[in-house]
């Protein structure tokens, strides 16, 4: 992302469609599986050493999944917009609109219509951002902040208008929340869920950890979570395996070259930002309909911004966004469910990861970076050894600290779309 807007660069190269990274920078499937296996073994070892059995329990993973979905949808929303060259800081506001739309129509009709209304309200916010940035050339950051402020003010006013009196007030509504909304269905795999829970209770090394993780993924899973999974896979296929996706990504790499090849850049940018708003609205609707079953003022809690962090961590790719959202959701679930003792176990995990990173930096001859990382790892280890529990105030900040750490450690390998946030005017490619 860029906080300033400059003119689109000249069509320097035939890299108009160059949205792809070099093949050498990608991991093979075998490498990815080995990394996942290594991470699971490391977490299992940390659980055994610290005695924090909740670290990989089914309840912990289920809670992490529920908390990761709105963050992941916000991150996917940002990916769609920025792949077309439009920075979308307004994701938080679009999520707020989605929470209100879902709560407003959901309690009056049914949660399915509320879900659609939340998506529609998000699309509306996306179109406002698109008109400002694409048609009128407003700075993307300024427009996104304006969308956030407008969404917050509009929903506060509408909540007082629709929920403070009348039928809604008698059913539990007030100026800061809507009446309760009926629940959307959950999915549990019969037999498999109970079997995995039984294995988890034995606390065997790795086996019980794996059972707890899988059990959390097949027990009481919301249908909206399954929809989010389909949207991630569908977005990957559409953006990286179709001509539509190639044209859309070319608008974020070099819109002038794309236009010279006959691509209607404005249309693709508008479509991408509208989809972005709809996905953010769906994330907000998830919070209103699945997490709390009602619209609550301020219930997004900055998840739109954390979604942006997940998008950056994921290098503007759906798989990376999903991993980032899972990480942030896991850290959020830890501090909500288990408190200081389990978060304390994360200090040991953080020490191991930083120590490995320091060794890698030293191996690559990055001596200063390796020494600094090693020093931080030593401080983390001292903190872990001298304490038994993380203070409550710090526990609440765990998701945000994880966000900062992840972004700082992953910043060197990132590659955003080349024309992301840059001004484009129709006709420049002719």
N, C-alpha and C positions, 0 to 999 in steps of 0.2 A: 504494500500500500504506500501511498505517498500523501503527505499532508499538503502539498502544493500542487497546483495544476499548471502544466506547461503545454505548449502546442505539441501535437503529434509529430513524431520524427518523420523525416522523409522516407519514402518507400525504398529503403536502402537495399533491400535484398529480396531475393526470391524466397525469403523466409516468411512470407505472408501467412502461410499455414504452419509456421514453425512452432507450434505449441508443444512439440514433443521434445523431451530431453534426450541426451545421448543414451544409447542403450547400455553403455558401460556403467552408467550411474545407477542402474536399477538392480534390485536384488532378484535372484531367481526364486522359484517356489521352494526349492529345497533349502535355500538360505533363510527364507522367511520362516519356514517351519522349524529350523534349527534355532533361530532367534527366539521364537515363541516357546519352544521347549526349554531353552536355557533360562528364559525369564520365569517360567513356571517352577523350575527346579530351584531357582534363587529365592522366589517368594516362599516356596515350601520350606526351604532351609531356614529362612528368617522366622517363619511361624514356629518351627520346632525350637529354635534357639531362644526366642522371646516368650513362647507360650501364649502368644496372641492368636488363639484358635479362630477368632472371628475374622481374621484377615482374609481367609478364603472360604468362609462359610456361604452356604446357599443364600441365606438371608442378606448377607453383605453384597453378594453379586447381583441378586435381584434388585436391591435398592440402588446399587450403582447403575444398573441398566436403566431403571426408571429415571434416574437423575441425568444420565448421559443422553437420553433421547432428545430433549429440548435443546441441549447444547449442540448435539450433532446436527439437528435440523437447522439451527442457526448457522452453524459452520457450513453446511451444504448450501444454504441460501447465499452466504457470502461467496462461496466458490462459483456458483452460477453467475452472479453479478460481476465478479472480478475477472472471470475468464473471458467475459465480453468487454472488459476494460473499464468497468464502472465500480469505483470503490463504494461500498455500502456500509457506512458507519451507522446508518439508520436501522440496523437489524433489531436493536433493542426496542425502538418505537414500534416497529412492525409486529414484534412479538406482543407488545402491550395491546396493540389493536386486536391481535388474534385472541388474547385472553378475554377482552371485553366482548368481542363478537360471539365467542363460544358461550360465555356465561349469559349474555343477553338473550340470544335465541334459544340456547339449550334449555333453560328452565321453563320457557314458554311452550316449547314443542317437545323435542327429544334430543339426546346428545349427538346423534348423527347429523341432524341439521345444524346443531351448534358447531360441530366440527367443520362443516362446509362454510358456515358463516365466519368462523375464525380465519379460514383460508382466504375467503373473500375480502375480509377487512385487511388482511396482510397484503393482498394484491393491490388494494386501494392505496395503502401506504407506499408500496413499491412504485406504483405509477406516479405518485406525487414526486418521488425521488427521481424517477426517470424523466419526467417533464422538466424538472429544474436542471438536471445535469446534462441530459442529452439535447433537449430542444433549446434551452436558454443558456447552456454553458456555465451554469453556476458551479463554483468549486465543490467537489464531491464531499469533502469533509464538512464544509459549511452546510450543505444541503442535508447531509446525514444527521448532523446535530440538530438542525431545524426540525427534521421529521421526528426525532426523539422527543423534542420539547413539545411539538404540536400533538403528538400521540398521547403524551402524558396529560397535557392540559385538556384535550378533547375527551379522553376517557373519564377523567375526574368530573368534568361537567356533566357528561352523559350519565354517569353513575348516579349523581345526585338527582338528575332529571327522571331516570327510569326506576331506580331502586329504593328511593328514600320514602316513598309513600304509596298508597293504593294497595293493590293486590300483592305486589312484590314485597312490600313492607310486612304485610301480615304473614307471608311465607318465609320470612327470615332475612329479607333484603334490608340494606341500609346504605347510606351514601358511599361506603367503602367496599361493599361486596354485594353480589347478586344472591338471590335465593338458591338453595341447593339444586344441583343438576343430577339427573339419574346417571348411573354408572354405565360405562361402556364394557362390553364383555371381556373377560380374560381367557387365556388359553393355557391349559396344563396338559402335558403328555402323560396319560395315565400309565401306571406301572413303572415307567422309567423314572419319574419324579420321586416316587417312594423308594425305589431301589437305590438311587443315588444318595438320597438322604440317609439311608441305612449305612452305606459305605462311609459317608462323611463322618458319622458319629464315632467311628473307630479311631479317627485321628492318625491314620497311617501316613507315613511320609510319602508325599507326592500323589499317591493313589487317592487318599481322602481329599487332598487339595483339588485334584482334578475333578473328583466327584462333586465337591461343593460348587466349583465353578460351573460345571455342566448342569447341575441341579438348579442353580439360580437362573440359568438360561432357558429352562423348560418348565418352570413352575410359575403360575399366575402371571403370564406375560400378556400385556395389553395388546389388543388388536392394532392399536395405533403404533405400538412398537414394531409389530410385524410389517405394518404399512411403511414405517420409516426404513426398515431393512430393504424393502422392495424399491423404495425411492433411491436409496444409495446405489444399489445394483443397477437400477434403471438409468440413473444419472451417469454412472460410469460408462454404460453401454452407449447411451445416446451421445455423450460428449466426446468419446474416444473411439467409437466404432461406426459412426454414421457420417454422411456428408453434412448433415445439419450441424452436428457437433464440430466438425472441422471448420466450417464457415464461422460458427459462433466464436470459436477459440481464435480464429484468425483476426476477428474484430478486436480482441484483446491483445494481440501480438503486434499487428501492424494494420490498422484500419484503412490507411490510404492504399496500401497494396491490395487489400481485400476488395476495396471498392473498384480498383482498376481491373479486377478480375470479374466484376459483375455482381458482387455481394451487396445487398441492401443493408448497409451497416446500421442505419438507424433502426430498421425493423428488428434485426437480431439483438441489438442492445436493449430495445424496449422489451422484447420477449424475455431476455435473460433477467432483467430487473423485475419484471412482473412475476416470473417464476420464483425469483429470490424472495419477493415479498410474500408469495403464497406459502413457501416453505417456512419462512419465519413465522407467519401467521399460524401455520400448523403446529409449530413448536410452542407458541403461546396457547393454542387451543389444548394441547396436551397438558400443560400446566393447569388449565382451568377444569378440564373434564376428567383427567386421569389422576393427577397428583392430588388435587384438593376438592374436586367435584363442585367447584364454585369459582366465580370470578372474585379475586381479591386485589385491592389496590396495591401495587408494588410487588406482586408475586413473581415477576420475572427475575428480580434480584440481580440484575446485571448479566444474565445468561446470554444476552445478545453479544455482549463484549467478549465473554469467555468463548462463545462460538467463533468469533473472529480469531481469537487466539488459537483455537483448535484448527481453524482453516490454515493459519500461517504455519503452525506446527506440522500439519499434514501436507505442506508444500503445494497447496491448491489442488489436491487430488482426493477423490472420495475415500479411498482406503485410509489415507493418512488422516483425514478429518475424522473418520470413525474411530481410529486409534486414539487421537487426541481427546475426542469427546469421552471415550471410555476411561481414559486416564483421569480426566477432570471429574467425571461422575463418580469414579471409585474413591478419589480423595474426598469428595463432598460427602459420600455415604459414610466414610470412615468417621468423619467428625460429627455427623448427625446421629449415627447409631451407637458408636462405641466410645467416643470421648478420648480423653488424654492418654489412657494406657495403650490403646491400639495405635493411635497416632504416634506415640513414643516408639513403637516398633518400626515405624517408617523411617525413623532417624538412622537405624542400623542399615536399612535397605538403601537409604540415600548415601550413607557412607560408602557402602560397597560400590554403588554405581559411580560415585565421584572418584573413588580410588581407581577403578577400572579406566575411567576417562582420563585421569592423570597419567596412568601408565601408557595409554594410547598416544596422548599428546607428547610425552617424552620420547616414545618410540618414533614418532613422526618429526622429531627434532624441534618441536614447538616448546622450547625450554621454559620460557616465561609463563605461557599458558598452563603447562603441566605443573610447574611449581605452585602457581596460584591455586589451581584446582586441588592439588595435594594438600595445601594449607587449609583450604575450606573443608576438605574431607576430614582432616585431623581435628578441626574445631567441632565438626558434627559428632565425631566419635567421642570426644571429651564430653560434649553435652549429653550424649546417650549414657555414658558410663557414670556420670555424676548425678543423674536424675532418674526418677522412676515413673514420672508422668509429665506430659506436656501441659503447661498452664492453660486454663480454660480459654483465656482471651486469644492465645495463639491457635488453639484448636479451631476456633471459628474462622480463622483466616487461612486455614490449610488449603482450600481450593485455590485461593488467589496467590498464595506463595508458590504452590505447584505450578500455576500458570506462568508466573514470572521465571521460575527456574527452567521450565521446559523451553520457553521462548529464548532465554539467554543461552541455553546449551545447544539449541538447534538452529540458531540464527545463521551460522556459517554455511549451511548447506541449502539455503532457501533460494528459490528462483521464482519470483512473481511474474505474471504476464508483462511483457515489455511496455505496452501502452496503457497499463493500469492507471486510471486516474487522470489521464491526459485528455486535453480538449480535442474534440474532433468536429469538423464542420463538413457538411455534405458538399460534395463536389471537389474536395481536395485531391481525389485520386483521378480526376479527369484531365 
